């Protein structure tokens, strides 16, 4: 019986989808070390991210880095999800755009935007 369980386990593991090796196909990064930066990358699986930031209210008590950017990925449902955002004195402000592959389901939008 134990041997049968081991064979079933091996069969299930062997039948599972194999992970894809994801490679970075583009990487750009620039940082002045003083709060202003930008970066972007793209991976072989279609995932992308880009972001830029700038120091605001320099020297003031409420100095902060404002950021804007986006990230994109292809979900297991084949839909490309694109989230664009701004993070500044008004907080984190994301928006989701419909990407190739179909409409983003309302439940997914609600879960991503919290």
N, CA, C and O atoms as CSV, one atom per row, in Angstrom:
chain,resi,resn,atom,element,x,y,z
A,1,UNK,N,N,0.828,-1.195,0.000
A,1,UNK,CA,C,0.000,0.000,0.000
A,1,UNK,C,C,0.873,1.261,0.000
A,1,UNK,O,O,0.580,2.215,-0.720
A,2,UNK,N,N,1.949,1.270,0.807
A,2,UNK,CA,C,2.832,2.425,0.853
A,2,UNK,C,C,3.479,2.663,-0.507
A,2,UNK,O,O,3.645,3.805,-0.935
A,3,UNK,N,N,3.837,1.584,-1.176
A,3,UNK,CA,C,4.461,1.694,-2.486
A,3,UNK,C,C,3.483,2.305,-3.486
A,3,UNK,O,O,3.879,3.120,-4.320
A,4,UNK,N,N,2.219,1.920,-3.409
A,4,UNK,CA,C,1.198,2.483,-4.289
A,4,UNK,C,C,1.055,3.984,-4.058
A,4,UNK,O,O,0.934,4.745,-5.018
A,5,UNK,N,N,1.067,4.418,-2.812
A,5,UNK,CA,C,0.962,5.832,-2.474
A,5,UNK,C,C,2.160,6.597,-3.036
A,5,UNK,O,O,1.997,7.696,-3.566
A,6,UNK,N,N,3.346,6.034,-2.927
A,6,UNK,CA,C,4.548,6.671,-3.456
A,6,UNK,C,C,4.439,6.819,-4.968
A,6,UNK,O,O,4.766,7.877,-5.507
A,7,UNK,N,N,3.981,5.770,-5.668
A,7,UNK,CA,C,3.837,5.850,-7.119
A,7,UNK,C,C,2.783,6.882,-7.520
A,7,UNK,O,O,2.973,7.607,-8.496
A,8,UNK,N,N,1.693,6.956,-6.793
A,8,UNK,CA,C,0.659,7.951,-7.087
A,8,UNK,C,C,1.229,9.355,-6.895
A,8,UNK,O,O,0.999,10.246,-7.713
A,9,UNK,N,N,1.971,9.540,-5.811
A,9,UNK,CA,C,2.582,10.838,-5.549
A,9,UNK,C,C,3.545,11.224,-6.671
A,9,UNK,O,O,3.519,12.363,-7.137
A,10,UNK,N,N,4.376,10.312,-7.104
A,10,UNK,CA,C,5.329,10.577,-8.184
A,10,UNK,C,C,4.587,10.909,-9.477
A,10,UNK,O,O,4.989,11.810,-10.214
A,11,UNK,N,N,3.506,10.181,-9.750
A,11,UNK,CA,C,2.726,10.438,-10.963
A,11,UNK,C,C,2.111,11.835,-10.934
A,11,UNK,O,O,2.097,12.528,-11.952
A,12,UNK,N,N,1.605,12.251,-9.778
A,12,UNK,CA,C,1.003,13.582,-9.649
A,12,UNK,C,C,2.061,14.660,-9.843
A,12,UNK,O,O,1.828,15.641,-10.548
A,13,UNK,N,N,3.218,14.483,-9.222
A,13,UNK,CA,C,4.296,15.467,-9.358
A,13,UNK,C,C,4.781,15.538,-10.804
A,13,UNK,O,O,5.031,16.631,-11.313
A,14,UNK,N,N,4.915,14.415,-11.460
A,14,UNK,CA,C,5.384,14.388,-12.846
A,14,UNK,C,C,4.372,15.034,-13.790
A,14,UNK,O,O,4.756,15.626,-14.799
A,15,UNK,N,N,3.082,14.923,-13.471
A,15,UNK,CA,C,2.042,15.482,-14.328
A,15,UNK,C,C,1.837,16.977,-14.101
A,15,UNK,O,O,1.195,17.640,-14.916
A,16,UNK,N,N,2.364,17.509,-13.021
A,16,UNK,CA,C,2.200,18.934,-12.723
A,16,UNK,C,C,2.921,19.768,-13.774
A,16,UNK,O,O,3.949,19.353,-14.309
A,17,UNK,N,N,2.373,20.952,-14.067
A,17,UNK,CA,C,3.038,21.806,-15.046
A,17,UNK,C,C,4.450,22.161,-14.569
A,17,UNK,O,O,4.670,22.449,-13.393
A,18,UNK,N,N,5.386,22.133,-15.496
A,18,UNK,CA,C,6.759,22.457,-15.151
A,18,UNK,C,C,6.933,23.978,-15.146
A,18,UNK,O,O,6.359,24.684,-15.975
A,19,UNK,N,N,7.720,24.461,-14.214
A,19,UNK,CA,C,7.921,25.899,-14.127
A,19,UNK,C,C,8.749,26.382,-15.315
A,19,UNK,O,O,9.637,25.689,-15.812
A,20,UNK,N,N,8.432,27.564,-15.736
A,20,UNK,CA,C,9.125,28.171,-16.871
A,20,UNK,C,C,10.262,29.025,-16.326
A,20,UNK,O,O,10.066,29.789,-15.380
A,21,UNK,N,N,11.438,28.902,-16.909
A,21,UNK,CA,C,12.544,29.767,-16.530
A,21,UNK,C,C,12.275,31.149,-17.100
A,21,UNK,O,O,12.199,31.328,-18.316
A,22,UNK,N,N,12.132,32.117,-16.218
A,22,UNK,CA,C,11.857,33.485,-16.637
A,22,UNK,C,C,13.172,34.254,-16.651
A,22,UNK,O,O,13.941,34.229,-15.691
A,23,UNK,N,N,13.405,34.931,-17.757
A,23,UNK,CA,C,14.640,35.694,-17.928
A,23,UNK,C,C,14.326,37.190,-17.967
A,23,UNK,O,O,13.268,37.597,-18.446
A,24,UNK,N,N,15.241,37.995,-17.466
A,24,UNK,CA,C,15.130,39.443,-17.598
A,24,UNK,C,C,15.629,39.795,-18.993
A,24,UNK,O,O,16.766,39.486,-19.351
A,25,UNK,N,N,14.761,40.452,-19.790
A,25,UNK,CA,C,15.145,40.810,-21.154
A,25,UNK,C,C,15.473,42.293,-21.286
A,25,UNK,O,O,16.059,42.713,-22.283
A,26,UNK,N,N,15.099,43.085,-20.288
A,26,UNK,CA,C,15.428,44.508,-20.305
A,26,UNK,C,C,15.534,44.993,-18.869
A,26,UNK,O,O,14.694,44.663,-18.031
A,27,UNK,N,N,16.569,45.779,-18.586
A,27,UNK,CA,C,16.753,46.352,-17.254
A,27,UNK,C,C,17.420,47.705,-17.406
A,27,UNK,O,O,18.521,47.806,-17.947
A,28,UNK,N,N,16.751,48.748,-16.927
A,28,UNK,CA,C,17.278,50.105,-16.948
A,28,UNK,C,C,17.098,50.672,-15.550
A,28,UNK,O,O,16.022,50.557,-14.963
A,29,UNK,N,N,18.143,51.283,-15.016
A,29,UNK,CA,C,18.063,51.847,-13.676
A,29,UNK,C,C,18.930,53.087,-13.577
A,29,UNK,O,O,20.071,53.094,-14.038
A,30,UNK,N,N,18.385,54.139,-12.974
A,30,UNK,CA,C,19.127,55.376,-12.754
A,30,UNK,C,C,18.670,55.957,-11.429
A,30,UNK,O,O,17.474,56.154,-11.210
A,31,UNK,N,N,19.627,56.235,-10.538
A,31,UNK,CA,C,19.313,56.745,-9.215
A,31,UNK,C,C,20.366,57.766,-8.838
A,31,UNK,O,O,21.557,57.454,-8.816
A,32,UNK,N,N,19.935,58.994,-8.538
A,32,UNK,CA,C,20.914,60.024,-8.179
A,32,UNK,C,C,21.321,59.960,-6.707
A,32,UNK,O,O,22.192,60.716,-6.279
A,33,UNK,N,N,20.704,59.069,-5.927
A,33,UNK,CA,C,21.039,58.936,-4.516
A,33,UNK,C,C,20.444,60.022,-3.640
A,33,UNK,O,O,20.660,60.033,-2.428
A,34,UNK,N,N,19.702,60.927,-4.239
A,34,UNK,CA,C,19.120,62.048,-3.498
A,34,UNK,C,C,17.596,62.040,-3.541
A,34,UNK,O,O,16.956,63.016,-3.149
A,35,UNK,N,N,17.020,60.948,-4.013
A,35,UNK,CA,C,15.571,60.839,-4.044
A,35,UNK,C,C,14.967,60.761,-5.430
A,35,UNK,O,O,13.820,60.341,-5.578
A,36,UNK,N,N,15.715,61.157,-6.449
A,36,UNK,CA,C,15.207,61.071,-7.816
A,36,UNK,C,C,15.747,59.802,-8.464
A,36,UNK,O,O,16.950,59.541,-8.437
A,37,UNK,N,N,14.851,59.024,-9.041
A,37,UNK,CA,C,15.260,57.759,-9.652
A,37,UNK,C,C,14.265,57.363,-10.735
A,37,UNK,O,O,13.167,57.912,-10.821
A,38,UNK,N,N,14.664,56.409,-11.552
A,38,UNK,CA,C,13.752,55.744,-12.470
A,38,UNK,C,C,14.334,54.373,-12.774
A,38,UNK,O,O,15.550,54.180,-12.788
A,39,UNK,N,N,13.453,53.449,-13.011
A,39,UNK,CA,C,13.874,52.110,-13.414
A,39,UNK,C,C,12.770,51.467,-14.217
A,39,UNK,O,O,11.604,51.855,-14.141
A,40,UNK,N,N,13.166,50.478,-14.984
A,40,UNK,CA,C,12.195,49.650,-15.698
A,40,UNK,C,C,12.827,48.305,-15.989
A,40,UNK,O,O,14.041,48.189,-16.155
A,41,UNK,N,N,11.987,47.301,-16.047
A,41,UNK,CA,C,12.457,45.988,-16.461
A,41,UNK,C,C,11.340,45.268,-17.189
A,41,UNK,O,O,10.158,45.575,-17.036
A,42,UNK,N,N,11.756,44.301,-17.984
A,42,UNK,CA,C,10.821,43.444,-18.706
A,42,UNK,C,C,11.348,42.023,-18.623
A,42,UNK,O,O,12.553,41.791,-18.724
A,43,UNK,N,N,10.443,41.076,-18.438
A,43,UNK,CA,C,10.821,39.669,-18.328
A,43,UNK,C,C,10.268,38.884,-19.500
A,43,UNK,O,O,9.332,39.317,-20.172
A,44,UNK,N,N,10.857,37.729,-19.735
A,44,UNK,CA,C,10.472,36.904,-20.877
A,44,UNK,C,C,9.046,36.367,-20.783
A,44,UNK,O,O,8.498,35.926,-21.793
A,45,UNK,N,N,8.435,36.391,-19.611
A,45,UNK,CA,C,7.056,35.926,-19.463
A,45,UNK,C,C,6.030,37.021,-19.731
A,45,UNK,O,O,4.831,36.799,-19.562
A,46,UNK,N,N,6.491,38.209,-20.149
A,46,UNK,CA,C,5.581,39.313,-20.445
A,46,UNK,C,C,5.390,40.281,-19.299
A,46,UNK,O,O,4.758,41.322,-19.478
A,47,UNK,N,N,5.917,39.970,-18.127
A,47,UNK,CA,C,5.812,40.880,-16.992
A,47,UNK,C,C,6.694,42.094,-17.226
A,47,UNK,O,O,7.803,41.981,-17.749
A,48,UNK,N,N,6.188,43.263,-16.831
A,48,UNK,CA,C,6.939,44.509,-16.984
A,48,UNK,C,C,6.678,45.387,-15.768
A,48,UNK,O,O,5.640,45.281,-15.114
A,49,UNK,N,N,7.636,46.248,-15.481
A,49,UNK,CA,C,7.446,47.245,-14.438
A,49,UNK,C,C,8.303,48.449,-14.776
A,49,UNK,O,O,9.429,48.315,-15.254
A,50,UNK,N,N,7.753,49.629,-14.519
A,50,UNK,CA,C,8.517,50.859,-14.658
A,50,UNK,C,C,8.059,51.796,-13.552
A,50,UNK,O,O,6.888,51.814,-13.174
A,51,UNK,N,N,9.007,52.575,-13.042
A,51,UNK,CA,C,8.689,53.499,-11.960
A,51,UNK,C,C,9.674,54.647,-11.977
A,51,UNK,O,O,10.845,54.473,-12.316
A,52,UNK,N,N,9.193,55.818,-11.610
A,52,UNK,CA,C,10.077,56.961,-11.428
A,52,UNK,C,C,9.668,57.667,-10.143
A,52,UNK,O,O,8.508,57.635,-9.732
A,53,UNK,N,N,10.641,58.293,-9.532
A,53,UNK,CA,C,10.379,59.005,-8.296
A,53,UNK,C,C,11.152,60.299,-8.260
A,53,UNK,O,O,12.218,60.432,-8.861
A,54,UNK,N,N,10.587,61.257,-7.537
A,54,UNK,CA,C,11.267,62.534,-7.378
A,54,UNK,C,C,11.044,63.046,-5.967
A,54,UNK,O,O,9.964,62.887,-5.399
A,55,UNK,N,N,12.065,63.657,-5.414
A,55,UNK,CA,C,12.003,64.223,-4.081
A,55,UNK,C,C,11.205,65.512,-4.133
A,55,UNK,O,O,11.466,66.384,-4.961
A,56,UNK,N,N,10.236,65.625,-3.245
A,56,UNK,CA,C,9.408,66.834,-3.177
A,56,UNK,C,C,9.543,67.474,-1.799
A,56,UNK,O,O,9.858,66.808,-0.812
A,57,UNK,N,N,9.301,68.759,-1.757
A,57,UNK,CA,C,9.427,69.555,-0.528
A,57,UNK,C,C,10.826,69.416,0.062
A,57,UNK,O,O,10.990,69.221,1.266
A,58,UNK,N,N,11.825,69.519,-0.799
A,58,UNK,CA,C,13.222,69.331,-0.409
A,58,UNK,C,C,13.585,70.251,0.756
A,58,UNK,O,O,13.373,71.462,0.704
A,59,UNK,N,N,14.135,69.644,1.803
A,59,UNK,CA,C,14.589,70.384,2.974
A,59,UNK,C,C,13.502,70.695,3.985
A,59,UNK,O,O,13.806,71.122,5.099
A,60,UNK,N,N,12.246,70.493,3.627
A,60,UNK,CA,C,11.139,70.770,4.549
A,60,UNK,C,C,10.891,69.569,5.458
A,60,UNK,O,O,11.374,68.466,5.202
A,61,UNK,N,N,10.144,69.802,6.501
A,61,UNK,CA,C,9.815,68.727,7.440
A,61,UNK,C,C,8.978,67.640,6.775
A,61,UNK,O,O,9.057,66.470,7.151
A,62,UNK,N,N,8.178,68.030,5.785
A,62,UNK,CA,C,7.320,67.063,5.098
A,62,UNK,C,C,7.912,66.604,3.758
A,62,UNK,O,O,7.170,66.311,2.821
A,63,UNK,N,N,9.242,66.543,3.669
A,63,UNK,CA,C,9.931,66.056,2.469
A,63,UNK,C,C,9.523,64.612,2.193
A,63,UNK,O,O,9.422,63.801,3.114
A,64,UNK,N,N,9.290,64.296,0.922
A,64,UNK,CA,C,8.914,62.930,0.569
A,64,UNK,C,C,9.267,62.653,-0.883
A,64,UNK,O,O,9.529,63.571,-1.660
A,65,UNK,N,N,9.270,61.375,-1.235
A,65,UNK,CA,C,9.498,60.959,-2.615
A,65,UNK,C,C,8.151,60.617,-3.232
A,65,UNK,O,O,7.457,59.718,-2.758
A,66,UNK,N,N,7.779,61.333,-4.293
A,66,UNK,CA,C,6.562,61.039,-5.041
A,66,UNK,C,C,6.933,60.044,-6.134
A,66,UNK,O,O,7.973,60.180,-6.780
A,67,UNK,N,N,6.083,59.048,-6.337
A,67,UNK,CA,C,6.365,57.993,-7.306
A,67,UNK,C,C,5.207,57.837,-8.285
A,67,UNK,O,O,4.049,58.099,-7.959
A,68,UNK,N,N,5.549,57.409,-9.475
A,68,UNK,CA,C,4.534,57.017,-10.452
A,68,UNK,C,C,5.103,55.874,-11.271
A,68,UNK,O,O,6.315,55.767,-11.458
A,69,UNK,N,N,4.222,55.031,-11.751
A,69,UNK,CA,C,4.699,53.910,-12.536
A,69,UNK,C,C,3.582,52.971,-12.934
A,69,UNK,O,O,2.398,53.294,-12.839
A,70,UNK,N,N,3.993,51.804,-13.381
A,70,UNK,CA,C,3.029,50.781,-13.782
A,70,UNK,C,C,3.684,49.412,-13.720
A,70,UNK,O,O,4.906,49.277,-13.762
A,71,UNK,N,N,2.840,48.414,-13.621
A,71,UNK,CA,C,3.312,47.040,-13.746
A,71,UNK,C,C,2.273,46.241,-14.511
A,71,UNK,O,O,1.072,46.496,-14.424
A,72,UNK,N,N,2.767,45.272,-15.260
A,72,UNK,CA,C,1.944,44.489,-16.174
A,72,UNK,C,C,2.305,43.021,-16.031
A,72,UNK,O,O,3.478,42.676,-15.885
A,73,UNK,N,N,1.307,42.162,-16.073
A,73,UNK,CA,C,1.563,40.724,-16.090
A,73,UNK,C,C,0.428,40.028,-16.810
A,73,UNK,O,O,-0.684,40.549,-16.887
A,74,UNK,N,N,0.712,38.860,-17.332
A,74,UNK,CA,C,-0.297,38.032,-17.987
A,74,UNK,C,C,-0.732,36.979,-16.984
A,74,UNK,O,O,0.076,36.167,-16.532
A,75,UNK,N,N,-2.006,36.996,-16.640
A,75,UNK,CA,C,-2.539,36.045,-15.674
A,75,UNK,C,C,-2.739,34.671,-16.277
A,75,UNK,O,O,-2.668,34.505,-17.494
A,76,UNK,N,N,-2.992,33.680,-15.422
A,76,UNK,CA,C,-3.223,32.326,-15.917
A,76,UNK,C,C,-4.463,32.223,-16.803
A,76,UNK,O,O,-4.632,31.249,-17.537
A,77,UNK,N,N,-5.336,33.248,-16.726
A,77,UNK,CA,C,-6.534,33.278,-17.561
A,77,UNK,C,C,-6.259,33.867,-18.942
A,77,UNK,O,O,-7.171,33.976,-19.761
A,78,UNK,N,N,-4.984,34.252,-19.208
A,78,UNK,CA,C,-4.620,34.804,-20.501
A,78,UNK,C,C,-4.846,36.297,-20.636
A,78,UNK,O,O,-4.520,36.879,-21.671
A,79,UNK,N,N,-5.400,36.928,-19.605
A,79,UNK,CA,C,-5.663,38.362,-19.630
A,79,UNK,C,C,-4.402,39.102,-19.192
A,79,UNK,O,O,-3.747,38.704,-18.229
A,80,UNK,N,N,-4.065,40.172,-19.897
A,80,UNK,CA,C,-2.955,41.029,-19.490
A,80,UNK,C,C,-3.496,42.062,-18.516
A,80,UNK,O,O,-4.409,42.820,-18.845
A,81,UNK,N,N,-2.936,42.089,-17.329
A,81,UNK,CA,C,-3.339,43.030,-16.285
A,81,UNK,C,C,-2.334,44.181,-16.265
A,81,UNK,O,O,-1.125,43.952,-16.212
A,82,UNK,N,N,-2.831,45.413,-16.306
A,82,UNK,CA,C,-1.988,46.608,-16.298
A,82,UNK,C,C,-2.450,47.499,-15.156
A,82,UNK,O,O,-3.582,47.982,-15.153
A,83,UNK,N,N,-1.575,47.711,-14.196
A,83,UNK,CA,C,-1.879,48.590,-13.074
A,83,UNK,C,C,-0.973,49.807,-13.192
A,83,UNK,O,O,0.251,49.674,-13.226
A,84,UNK,N,N,-1.573,50.994,-13.254
A,84,UNK,CA,C,-0.825,52.245,-13.247
A,84,UNK,C,C,-1.086,52.915,-11.903
A,84,UNK,O,O,-2.177,52.802,-11.346
A,85,UNK,N,N,-0.088,53.604,-11.393
A,85,UNK,CA,C,-0.259,54.201,-10.080
A,85,UNK,C,C,0.534,55.484,-9.919
A,85,UNK,O,O,1.514,55.744,-10.619
A,86,UNK,N,N,0.066,56.272,-8.968
A,86,UNK,CA,C,0.759,57.461,-8.475
A,86,UNK,C,C,0.752,57.327,-6.957
A,86,UNK,O,O,-0.260,56.948,-6.367
A,87,UNK,N,N,1.867,57.634,-6.333
A,87,UNK,CA,C,1.943,57.667,-4.866
A,87,UNK,C,C,2.578,59.005,-4.509
A,87,UNK,O,O,3.766,59.226,-4.747
A,88,UNK,N,N,1.772,59.892,-3.935
A,88,UNK,CA,C,2.263,61.227,-3.605
A,88,UNK,C,C,1.595,61.720,-2.336
A,88,UNK,O,O,1.169,60.915,-1.508
A,89,UNK,N,N,1.495,63.033,-2.172
A,89,UNK,CA,C,0.893,63.592,-0.963
A,89,UNK,C,C,-0.580,63.205,-0.814
A,89,UNK,O,O,-1.155,63.367,0.262
A,90,UNK,N,N,-1.192,62.697,-1.883
A,90,UNK,CA,C,-2.590,62.256,-1.837
A,90,UNK,C,C,-2.726,60.755,-1.617
A,90,UNK,O,O,-3.835,60.226,-1.689
A,91,UNK,N,N,-1.622,60.057,-1.350
A,91,UNK,CA,C,-1.650,58.623,-1.104
A,91,UNK,C,C,-1.416,57.808,-2.367
A,91,UNK,O,O,-1.014,58.330,-3.407
A,92,UNK,N,N,-1.679,56.516,-2.244
A,92,UNK,CA,C,-1.499,55.574,-3.349
A,92,UNK,C,C,-2.762,55.579,-4.193
A,92,UNK,O,O,-3.854,55.341,-3.679
A,93,UNK,N,N,-2.619,55.850,-5.498
A,93,UNK,CA,C,-3.763,55.986,-6.395
A,93,UNK,C,C,-3.591,55.076,-7.603
A,93,UNK,O,O,-3.064,55.509,-8.629
A,94,UNK,N,N,-4.026,53.824,-7.499
A,94,UNK,CA,C,-3.886,52.902,-8.625
A,94,UNK,C,C,-5.086,52.945,-9.563
A,94,UNK,O,O,-6.200,53.271,-9.151
A,95,UNK,N,N,-4.845,52.613,-10.826
A,95,UNK,CA,C,-5.914,52.387,-11.795
A,95,UNK,C,C,-5.557,51.113,-12.563
A,95,UNK,O,O,-4.383,50.799,-12.754
A,96,UNK,N,N,-6.575,50.395,-12.995
A,96,UNK,CA,C,-6.362,49.166,-13.751
A,96,UNK,C,C,-6.930,49.360,-15.146
A,96,UNK,O,O,-8.061,49.816,-15.315
A,97,UNK,N,N,-6.127,49.008,-16.142
A,97,UNK,CA,C,-6.571,49.098,-17.523
A,97,UNK,C,C,-6.826,47.710,-18.071
A,97,UNK,O,O,-6.177,46.742,-17.673
A,98,UNK,N,N,-7.771,47.620,-18.982
A,98,UNK,CA,C,-8.037,46.365,-19.667
A,98,UNK,C,C,-6.904,46.107,-20.639
A,98,UNK,O,O,-6.551,46.968,-21.446
A,99,UNK,N,N,-6.348,44.938,-20.555
A,99,UNK,CA,C,-5.257,44.592,-21.451
A,99,UNK,C,C,-5.704,43.600,-22.495
A,99,UNK,O,O,-6.855,43.163,-22.487
A,100,UNK,N,N,-4.805,43.235,-23.398
A,100,UNK,CA,C,-5.131,42.223,-24.401
A,100,UNK,C,C,-5.521,40.906,-23.739
A,100,UNK,O,O,-4.961,40.537,-22.706
A,101,UNK,N,N,-6.462,40.211,-24.319
A,101,UNK,CA,C,-6.854,38.907,-23.801
A,101,UNK,C,C,-8.224,38.904,-23.159
A,101,UNK,O,O,-8.732,37.842,-22.799
A,102,UNK,N,N,-8.833,40.070,-23.008
A,102,UNK,CA,C,-10.171,40.110,-22.438
A,102,UNK,C,C,-10.285,41.134,-21.339
A,102,UNK,O,O,-9.301,41.751,-20.929
A,103,UNK,N,N,-11.497,41.302,-20.873
A,103,UNK,CA,C,-11.763,42.272,-19.814
A,103,UNK,C,C,-11.273,41.729,-18.473
A,103,UNK,O,O,-11.321,40.527,-18.212
A,104,UNK,N,N,-10.808,42.634,-17.645
A,104,UNK,CA,C,-10.403,42.258,-16.292
A,104,UNK,C,C,-11.678,42.066,-15.476
A,104,UNK,O,O,-12.486,42.989,-15.378
A,105,UNK,N,N,-11.873,40.877,-14.886
A,105,UNK,CA,C,-13.086,40.622,-14.113
A,105,UNK,C,C,-13.236,41.603,-12.947
A,105,UNK,O,O,-12.247,41.975,-12.314
A,106,UNK,N,N,-14.473,42.021,-12.664
A,106,UNK,CA,C,-14.749,42.996,-11.607
A,106,UNK,C,C,-14.205,42.563,-10.257
A,106,UNK,O,O,-13.718,43.399,-9.496
A,107,UNK,N,N,-14.279,41.268,-9.940
A,107,UNK,CA,C,-13.758,40.776,-8.669
A,107,UNK,C,C,-12.257,40.954,-8.557
A,107,UNK,O,O,-11.747,41.229,-7.472
A,108,UNK,N,N,-11.542,40.800,-9.663
A,108,UNK,CA,C,-10.089,40.989,-9.668
A,108,UNK,C,C,-9.770,42.462,-9.444
A,108,UNK,O,O,-8.869,42.794,-8.672
A,109,UNK,N,N,-10.505,43.346,-10.115
A,109,UNK,CA,C,-10.297,44.784,-9.942
A,109,UNK,C,C,-10.509,45.154,-8.475
A,109,UNK,O,O,-9.701,45.877,-7.892
A,110,UNK,N,N,-11.575,44.667,-7.889
A,110,UNK,CA,C,-11.865,44.982,-6.482
A,110,UNK,C,C,-10.775,44.477,-5.554
A,110,UNK,O,O,-10.405,45.168,-4.605
A,111,UNK,N,N,-10.255,43.281,-5.811
A,111,UNK,CA,C,-9.216,42.731,-4.933
A,111,UNK,C,C,-7.894,43.479,-5.091
A,111,UNK,O,O,-7.153,43.622,-4.118
A,112,UNK,N,N,-7.584,43.956,-6.295
A,112,UNK,CA,C,-6.336,44.680,-6.516
A,112,UNK,C,C,-6.370,46.095,-5.961
A,112,UNK,O,O,-5.353,46.610,-5.497
A,113,UNK,N,N,-7.537,46.723,-6.007
A,113,UNK,CA,C,-7.641,48.093,-5.532
A,113,UNK,C,C,-8.013,48.175,-4.066
A,113,UNK,O,O,-8.025,49.257,-3.479
A,114,UNK,N,N,-8.317,47.030,-3.477
A,114,UNK,CA,C,-8.536,46.965,-2.032
A,114,UNK,C,C,-9.828,47.526,-1.613
A,114,UNK,O,O,-10.140,47.535,-0.423
